[in-house]
Amino acid sequence: MNLPKKVTIVEVGPRDGFQNEKQFIPTEKKIEIVNALARAGLKNIEVSSVVHPKAVPQLVDAEEVMSKIDRLPGVSYRLLAPNMKGIQRALALRPDEINLMMSVTESHNRSNANRSVEESLKEFETMVPMILEKGIAVSGGMACGFGCPFEGKVAVAQIERVADRYVAMGIKGVGLADTVGFASPKQVYDTVAHLLDQYPDVQWLLHLHNHRDLALANILAAMQAGITQFDAAIGGLGGCPYAPNAAGNVATEDLVNMLAEMGIETGVDLDALLEVGEMVRRVVPHPPGSALLKAGKPWVLAKAPDCQTKIG
């Protein structure tokens, strides 16, 4: 198998994981979880999103969370910003990185951002220089990269349209999202192999949701094609508020466990990560979407019985 020696995981649980939760998670718990994720060895954490509180009430405390977390050295703390108002708020908080997000399809972008694809791109062209001149890194995300809940299949040309503009803006890190879990391993392999060939200087990242339990299989296919960066969410939480039947992200602990079993380095302490998963379990009112939190770590063996007990 053609596999990398090391993979970078971007933890998006505090933003994408929490944004769909109806029951408000106390701000102090969000801060505690972000700090614990950093201590577990995650070097890239998306802390929150600077969106209008009416759009995503769960993230109304973005400023407080960002200003009160422990900023550990060597950890990149990222904010998501969808528009100019968000950028103005984000810049004041001095994150290490700002992630811009839009959809590659017209209908989902209008549902999510109330803009056409072209309107979002033109707004980003104004925003990117503002971010870079402050010495803050900028990345660009693309929702619905493998399928749209309103339009169905997405052509690679739709991805390339946005990627071309991102590259022209000076964005070097680009994330491609399977927002509603339509992707299959072959589709992922073929798509990202093409994109890596067409855009060799772009640092591609995949953001995969687990609607149909294919996220880990899709990650394996992506790694074989050459991708080494992935978003993941603690507890498998998440989902887009503007995508019908949206399910959670691939669980960070499930991904770390799979990679560890394959001998691929992540720098993440799995035991510490599972402790964070238990913290998350206590603040959300439903079971997490994490196989490891349900089943436990592999190779934890039980004591064999002394002899077989026959019944009847």
Secondary structure, 3 states (H helix, E strand, C coil): CCCCCECEEEECHHHHHCCCCCCCCCHHHHHHHHHHHHHCCCCEEEEEECCCCCCCHHHCCHHHHHHHCCCCCCCEEEEEECCHHHHHHHHHHCCCEEEEEEECCHHHHHHHHCCCHHHHHHHHHHHHHHHHCCCCEEEEEEECCCCECCCECCCHHHHHHHHHHHHHHCCCEEEEEECCCCCCHHHHHHHHHHHHHHCCCCEEEEEEECCCCCHHHHHHHHHHHCCCEEEEEHHHCCCCCCCCCCCCECEHHHHHHHHHHCCCECCCCHHHHHHHHHHHHHHCCCCCCCHHHHHCCCCCCCCCCCCCCCCC
